[in-house]
Amino acid sequence: MKNIVIFGAPGAGKGTQSDKMIEKYGFGHISTGDVLRNEIKNGTALGKTAKGYIDNGQLIPDELMVDILAHVYDSFGSHHKGVIFDGFPRTTPQAEALKKMLHERGHKIAAMIELAVPEEELMARLINRGKESGRSDDNEETIKKRLNVYHTQTAPLIDWYKKEGVHHHVEGLGTVEEIFARIASEIDQLSE
């Protein structure tokens, strides 16, 4: 079982590369963004609460996210090939909560794959994505807020995962296939 945290700033390509990992390795996928968007779309109480945070460019409270993730993780059963965590953890306390949640199930994170992409490329990708998808959070002002939150609150996770011994730096520039080849090379080297 290879549980993987796919990590990088907004626009780094986490969703795109997760899809390729699912196709090649048969992993499950938990995208906190997708989970939250579904809750918002369905107008659930959680969705309404989450929307308030997201619209202000803020992060969802940890307890709320860990409860949701535990529920989704358990839905894969106890003998899956691994799950990709996409968009979580975003802070050190979240990483600790995820480690604890997995530990309670006798599981762990096998790798944290960091997609490293320069800031100007992230801005260009996100503005373009906003035009193509109509995602309301892909406008320049919100993007700047999200990148600032990433740098101040999320980037310190790189050091946390380095201390855990599972950090893998992957260059996030190039074609989708070139980037995926780098990721696959890292995954293929992981022990079960």
C-alpha positions as CSV (number, residue, x, y, z in Angstrom):
1,M,0.0,0.0,0.0
2,K,1.4,3.3,-1.1
3,N,-0.4,6.3,0.5
4,I,0.8,9.4,-1.2
5,V,0.5,13.1,-0.4
6,I,0.6,15.1,-3.7
7,F,1.9,18.5,-2.8
8,G,2.4,21.9,-4.5
9,A,1.0,25.4,-4.8
10,P,-2.4,26.0,-6.4
11,G,-1.9,25.4,-10.1
12,A,1.1,23.0,-9.7
13,G,-0.8,20.2,-11.5
14,K,-1.8,18.1,-8.6
15,G,-5.2,17.1,-10.0
16,T,-3.8,16.3,-13.5
17,Q,-0.9,14.2,-12.1
18,S,-3.2,12.4,-9.6
19,D,-5.4,11.3,-12.6
20,K,-2.3,9.8,-14.2
21,M,-1.2,8.1,-11.0
22,I,-4.7,6.6,-10.6
23,E,-4.6,5.3,-14.1
24,K,-1.2,3.7,-13.8
25,Y,-1.2,2.4,-10.2
26,G,-4.9,2.0,-9.3
27,F,-4.7,4.3,-6.4
28,G,-7.7,5.8,-4.7
29,H,-7.9,9.6,-4.7
30,I,-9.1,12.1,-2.1
31,S,-9.2,15.6,-3.4
32,T,-10.3,17.9,-0.6
33,G,-11.2,20.5,-3.2
34,D,-13.5,18.0,-5.0
35,V,-15.0,16.7,-1.7
36,L,-15.7,20.3,-0.6
37,R,-17.1,21.4,-4.0
38,N,-19.5,18.5,-3.9
39,E,-20.6,19.5,-0.4
40,I,-21.1,23.1,-1.5
41,K,-22.9,22.0,-4.7
42,N,-25.3,19.8,-2.7
43,G,-25.9,22.6,-0.2
44,T,-25.1,20.6,2.9
45,A,-24.5,22.3,6.2
46,L,-20.8,21.4,5.8
47,G,-20.8,22.9,2.3
48,K,-22.3,26.2,3.5
49,T,-19.7,26.4,6.3
50,A,-16.9,25.5,3.9
51,K,-18.0,28.0,1.3
52,G,-17.7,30.9,3.8
53,Y,-14.0,30.0,4.4
54,I,-13.2,29.4,0.7
55,D,-14.9,32.6,-0.5
56,N,-12.6,34.5,1.9
57,G,-9.5,32.6,0.7
58,Q,-9.2,30.9,4.1
59,L,-8.5,27.2,5.0
60,I,-11.2,24.9,6.4
61,P,-10.7,24.1,10.1
62,D,-8.6,21.0,10.7
63,E,-11.1,18.9,12.7
64,L,-13.7,19.3,10.0
65,M,-11.3,18.2,7.3
66,V,-9.9,15.2,9.1
67,D,-13.4,13.9,9.9
68,I,-14.3,14.2,6.2
69,L,-11.1,12.6,5.0
70,A,-11.3,9.7,7.5
71,H,-14.8,8.9,6.2
72,V,-13.7,9.0,2.6
73,Y,-10.5,7.1,3.3
74,D,-12.5,4.3,5.0
75,S,-14.8,4.0,2.0
76,F,-11.8,2.5,0.0
77,G,-11.8,-0.5,2.4
78,S,-8.8,-1.8,4.3
79,H,-6.9,-3.5,1.5
80,H,-6.5,-0.8,-1.2
81,K,-3.4,-0.2,-3.3
82,G,-2.9,3.3,-1.8
83,V,-4.7,6.6,-1.7
84,I,-3.5,10.0,-3.0
85,F,-4.2,12.9,-0.7
86,D,-4.6,15.9,-2.9
87,G,-5.0,19.3,-1.2
88,F,-4.4,17.9,2.3
89,P,-2.5,18.3,4.5
90,R,-1.9,22.1,4.2
91,T,-0.5,22.8,7.6
92,T,1.8,21.0,10.1
93,P,-1.1,20.3,12.5
94,Q,-3.1,18.7,9.6
95,A,-0.1,16.6,8.7
96,E,0.1,15.4,12.3
97,A,-3.7,14.7,12.3
98,L,-3.4,12.7,9.0
99,K,-0.5,10.7,10.4
100,K,-2.5,9.9,13.5
101,M,-5.7,9.0,11.5
102,L,-3.7,6.6,9.3
103,H,-1.7,5.2,12.3
104,E,-5.0,4.3,14.0
105,R,-5.7,2.1,10.9
106,G,-2.2,0.6,10.8
107,H,-1.3,2.7,7.7
108,K,1.1,5.5,6.9
109,I,2.2,8.0,4.2
110,A,4.7,6.3,1.9
111,A,5.7,9.5,0.1
112,M,5.0,13.2,-0.1
113,I,5.6,14.2,-3.7
114,E,6.2,18.0,-4.1
115,L,5.5,19.4,-7.5
116,A,7.8,22.5,-7.7
117,V,6.6,25.2,-10.1
118,P,7.8,28.9,-10.4
119,E,5.3,31.5,-9.2
120,E,4.8,33.2,-12.6
121,E,3.9,29.9,-14.2
122,L,1.4,29.2,-11.4
123,M,-0.3,32.6,-12.0
124,A,-0.5,31.9,-15.7
125,R,-1.9,28.4,-15.3
126,L,-4.5,29.5,-12.7
127,I,-5.8,32.5,-14.7
128,N,-6.0,30.2,-17.7
129,R,-7.9,27.5,-15.7
130,G,-10.3,30.2,-14.5
131,K,-11.1,31.2,-18.1
132,E,-11.6,27.6,-19.2
133,S,-13.5,26.2,-16.2
134,G,-15.3,29.2,-14.8
135,R,-14.0,28.4,-11.3
136,S,-14.8,31.5,-9.3
137,D,-11.6,31.1,-7.1
138,D,-9.4,31.4,-10.2
139,N,-9.2,35.2,-10.5
140,E,-6.0,37.2,-10.0
141,E,-6.9,38.7,-6.6
142,T,-8.0,35.4,-5.0
143,I,-5.0,33.6,-6.7
144,K,-2.6,36.0,-5.0
145,K,-4.3,35.4,-1.6
146,R,-4.2,31.6,-2.2
147,L,-0.5,31.7,-3.1
148,N,0.3,33.8,0.0
149,V,-1.6,31.3,2.2
150,Y,0.4,28.5,0.5
151,H,3.8,30.2,1.2
152,T,3.0,31.2,4.8
153,Q,1.0,28.2,6.0
154,T,1.6,25.3,3.6
155,A,5.2,25.4,2.4
156,P,6.6,24.7,5.9
157,L,5.2,21.1,5.4
158,I,8.1,20.4,3.1
159,D,10.5,20.5,6.1
160,W,8.0,18.4,8.2
161,Y,7.9,15.7,5.5
162,K,11.7,15.8,5.1
163,K,12.0,15.1,8.8
164,E,9.6,12.2,8.3
165,G,11.9,10.9,5.6
166,V,9.2,10.7,2.9
167,H,9.7,14.0,0.9
168,H,10.3,13.7,-2.8
169,H,11.0,16.9,-4.8
170,V,9.7,16.7,-8.5
171,E,10.3,19.4,-11.0
172,G,6.8,20.6,-12.1
173,L,7.7,22.2,-15.4
174,G,7.5,20.5,-18.8
175,T,4.8,18.4,-20.5
176,V,2.2,16.5,-18.5
177,E,4.0,13.3,-19.6
178,E,7.5,14.5,-18.7
179,I,6.3,15.5,-15.2
180,F,4.5,12.2,-14.7
181,A,7.6,10.2,-15.8
182,R,9.5,12.0,-12.9
183,I,6.7,11.1,-10.5
184,A,6.4,7.5,-11.6
185,S,10.2,7.1,-11.1
186,E,9.8,8.2,-7.5
187,I,6.8,6.0,-6.9
188,D,8.5,2.9,-8.4
189,Q,11.4,3.3,-6.0
190,L,9.1,3.2,-2.9
191,S,9.0,0.0,-0.9
192,E,5.6,-1.5,-0.1
